[in-house]
Amino acid sequence: MLSIRHPNRSHLRFALAALLVASLLFVSVSAEPQIAPKQPAPVILSGNDIGFQLEDRNGGNAVGTFVVRIDGQWVPAVSAPKVIKPLLEK
């Protein structure tokens, strides 16, 4: 009578574990990283302490914000409200 050799259960477990590790390595290597794209540094057209932060172009017009340098940092310039007094008061 021929005896059929049954594989040892430890060999079967080892083969399944190796297959699992190999599949996990394949997935981790082939997956693309989920990294947010970096924002480009703003373009500032400037003199020493005053500039214009270019954000876009609208045809031939530049679109952006006026900025000033305070303590080495560029910050948006905000116009102060002006009170217009009449030149001639009656």
QUIKARA-V694300 format. One record per residue. RES is the residue in one small letter. SS is DSSP state (@ for helix, = for strand, . for the rest). PSI is psi in degrees with one decimal (* if undefined). BURIAL is + if it has 9 or more other ideal C-beta (glycine too) atoms within 8 Angstrom, else -. Layout:
# QUIKARA-V694300
RES&SS&PSI&BURIAL + RES&SS&PSI&BURIAL
This chain:
# QUIKARA-V694300
m&.&137.2&- + l&.&136.4&- + s&.&132.2&- + i&.&126.0&- + r&.&124.0&- + h&.&137.0&- + p&.&147.0&- + n&.&139.8&- + r&@&-31.2&- + s&@&-35.2&- + h&@&-38.9&- + l&@&-42.8&+ + r&@&-41.1&- + f&@&-41.9&- + a&@&-42.5&- + l&@&-41.0&- + a&@&-41.1&- + a&@&-39.2&- + l&@&-40.8&- + l&@&-45.8&- + v&@&-43.1&- + a&@&-40.0&- + s&@&-38.1&- + l&@&-40.8&- + l&@&-41.3&- + f&@&-45.0&- + v&@&-41.4&- + s&@&-34.1&- + v&@&-37.4&- + s&@&-16.4&- + a&.&142.1&- + e&.&142.7&- + p&.&144.9&- + q&.&71.9&- + i&.&131.9&- + a&.&139.8&- + p&.&146.1&- + k&.&142.4&- + q&.&132.9&- + p&.&150.3&- + a&.&139.3&- + p&.&143.2&- + v&=&123.7&- + i&=&118.4&+ + l&=&119.1&- + s&=&164.3&+ + g&.&-149.3&- + n&.&-48.7&- + d&.&6.4&- + i&=&142.7&+ + g&=&-177.4&+ + f&=&117.9&+ + q&=&108.4&+ + l&=&120.0&+ + e&=&-30.9&- + d&=&176.6&- + r&=&136.7&- + n&=&90.4&- + g&.&-121.5&- + g&.&4.0&- + n&=&140.9&- + a&=&136.3&- + v&=&128.9&- + g&=&-157.8&+ + t&=&138.0&- + f&=&136.5&+ + v&=&156.3&+ + v&=&152.2&+ + r&=&120.8&+ + i&=&120.6&- + d&.&40.0&- + g&.&-3.1&- + q&=&138.4&- + w&=&125.3&+ + v&=&148.6&- + p&=&140.1&- + a&.&134.1&+ + v&.&128.9&- + s&.&135.2&- + a&.&143.9&- + p&.&141.1&- + k&.&138.4&- + v&.&119.7&- + i&.&118.8&- + k&.&138.7&- + p&.&141.0&- + l&.&-39.0&- + l&.&116.7&- + e&.&137.5&- + k&.&*&-
